[in-house]
Amino acid sequence: MSLLKSRKMTGESLAAHQANARQSHGPATPRGQAESAAANLRHGFYASTRVGAFARLGEDPLEYARLVDSLFDDLQSRAGLETELVRQMVEALWVMQRSQRMQEGLAVKRIEKKALQESFPLNLQAGRAIELLEPFERLESALARPDGPTAEEVHAFSTSREEAEDTSTQEFLGRLESLLQTKDKGERRALRRKLREDLRQLKEPYFTSAWRLTSIAKQQDSPECLAALAAPQEESSLFLQRMEDSHLRRFCRITDTLIKLRSGFMACQKMKNEGRSRKLIENTGAIDIMPDVKSDFVSENHETAATL
């Protein structure tokens, strides 16, 4: 039975509607088409009144209509109580899907917020380590050239290391300056080889630090880290999980009721209770009937009492 009452139409109003229908080409916009489809749900269920709510929640009324039609087709429900049970099943399934979408949306927001809080300082440290490593990389490329580094390249590296006070760095800078003064090709080649070996030792701690911090920053995008960030902690997420479980139990109860209804369980219960009185004690089986003949024990006691 439809939940929507059909209006009685006169012959004139029917002719007017038919004339208007011949001039209509149907909805042209996506929203109008969605509203038209939602108004044609099976058995008038919820009709177009929920289209606005669906749109505000980011849900597709056509998808809801497909779910309604699918359950009615699968269960082949008849009018009456079965139809209402199927409608309740549709609603329970839809709310479960909505709860899942809400949980996913909250998880995305948690990931974005926590990832920004945790990855920003790591990316900052990794960027700083790379900046400290870059002068070593540029000088290493310059030392690999046959003509060696230019005066500008040597000056740029010395400027980047002007705050370093360790002995090894100061000795390296002195040999680097002497390379510019050496004119002999053999001496320059030997000096460049020595400078490359020393440079690798000076560069090693900076390279290790940059590689470690960059690796940690990249791990923030791994599936394991994202799963940890998406773990629900706030009360709203836990409430949505309980709501989903509640509607799952509701769906199971409705399904069980529908199965019992189709198996004739309720009819059997009605037949079983027919003819019973409304007294507190209803069991009138043979086990409760007292025998008319006294037992031998009662007879013996009666005869003994008569002789006294």
Buried (B, 14 or more C-beta within 10 A) or exposed (E): EEEEEEEEEEEEEEEEEEEEEEEEEEEEEEEEEBBBBBBEBBBBBBBBEBBEEBBEEEBBBEEBBEBBBEBBEEBEBEEEEBBBBBBBBBBBBBBBBBBEBBBEEBBEEBBEEBBEEBBEEBBEBBBEBBEBBEBBBBBBEBBEEEEBBEEEBBBBBBEBBEEBEEEEBEEBBEBBEEBBEBEEEEEBEEBBEEBEEBBEEBBEEBBEBBBEBBEBBBEBEEEEBBEEBBEBEEEEBEEBEEBBEBBBEBBEEBBEBBEEBBEEEEEEEEEEEEEEEEEEEEEEEEEEEEEEEEEEEEEEEEEEEEEE
